[in-house]
Amino acid sequence: MSGSTCAFCAIVHGDVAASVVLEDEHTMAFLDRRPLFRGHALVVPRVHCATLADLPGDLLRPLFASAQIVARAMEDALGAEGTFVAINNRVSQSVPHLHIHIVPRRSGDGLKGFFWPRQRYADEQEIEAMADRLRAAISRLSPG
């Protein structure tokens, strides 16, 4: 999907209306039209990229700084006790443009932590084998 056919790029470029709550040179935040709770916002980079892995490194700080501002604002303006912050990459990503969900939370609001069943590792060896695989990949992928 190119930026010209992306629903979030259309919002960023002003071609589609949205309830924008924050915008700066690199990011935009707007209310989700189908929120988990009222106030649920999406923070997006202005440039089109599908996943967090695709985001240029120089945009990491501005994107997460905007997410932090929106999360703080939810507690201040909405009286939220906290926030749920999440990114889907490909799986469960309804719009293939990187976006951070910021959802206001309150004790007893009915949202049950993660939305999928959790599982245990068989033993310490399985945990360490998984950690070794990830460390090896990080060594290959890390700059420098």
N, C-alpha and C positions, 0 to 999 in steps of 0.2 A: 504494500500500500504506500503510495507516495503522499507527501504532504498535501498535495492538491486534492486528494480524495479522503483525507483524514478528518473525522468529525471534530477532533480537538484542535487541529490546525485551523479549521474553519472558525472555531471560536476565537483562537488566538489572533487571527487576521480580521476579526470583526464581521465575518460573513454570516455567522449564526449568533443569535443573541444568547447571552448567559448572564447569570447573576454573579458578576465578578466581585470578589472580595479583596483581592490583592493583585497588583501587577507591577512589574519592574522591567528592566531591560532584558532580563533572561528568563523570567518565569511569569506565570499567571496562575491564580487560584480562583475557582468558581464553585458554586454549590452544585452538588450532584442532584440531578433531576429525579432520581429514584433512591433517596437516602436510606441508610440503615436507621438513622435517627435524624431529626431536623437539625440542620447545621452541618451535616456531612459535606465536606468539601474535597475537591480534587486539586492538587498542585501539579502543574505540568511545566516542562521546559518549553520555551517558545519555538525552539527548533524541533523538527520532527525526528524522533528516534523511537523505535519500538520498545526497547527494554532498557533496564538499568545498565546492562553490559554494553549497549550501544551509545550511551551518553558520553559525550566528550568529557575528558577529565576536568577541564577548566570550568565545567558547569555543575560539577558535584556540589561544591560549596554553595553557590547561589540557590540551587534547587532545595537543598536541605535547610538552608537558612530560611527560605520562604516557608517550608513545612513547619519549622520551629515557630515562626511568627504566627502562623495560622493556629497551631496547637495552643499556644499561649492565649491567643485571642478567644478561643473557644471557652477556656476556663474563665476568662475575665468577662466576656460579653454574655455568655450563655449559662454561666454558673456551673459548667461541667466540672466534675471532680477530677477528671483526667481525659485522656484521649486514646483511641486505638489508631495506630499508624501502620499502614500496610501498602505493599507493592506486589502486584501480580506480574510475573513475566511469562507471557504467552498463555500458560494454562490459567483459565478463569479471567483472562484479560479481555474484557468485552470490547474495548477500543484499543487497537494496536499502536498506541502512542503512550510512552512512559507516563504514568501518573501515580501520585502518592495519595492514598485515601487518608484523610484525617477525619475521624469520627468522634464526636463528643460522647463521653461516657459518664455514667453515674452508677453508684452501687445499686444493685438490684434491677438494672435496666433490661435484663433478660438476654443480653449478649453473652454467650458462653465461651469466652476465651477464643481459642482457635476453632475453626468451623469443621474440623476433620478429626477422626480418631487418632489418638497418640499411641505410640508403640514403644516397646522397650528393646534394647539391644540384648542379644542372647547372653553376652558376658563381656568382661573387660577386653578380651582379645578382639572381639568384633568391633568394639568402640575404637580401639587403637588402630585396627586395620583401616577403618573408615577415615580416621584422622590422618593416617599416613597417606592415603590416596588423595585427600584434599590438600595436604601440605605439598605433595609432589606436583599437583596441578598448579597450585599457587606459585611455586618456584618457577615453573615453566611460563606462567602467564604474567608474572609481576615484572614491571619495568625495572631496568637497572640490574 
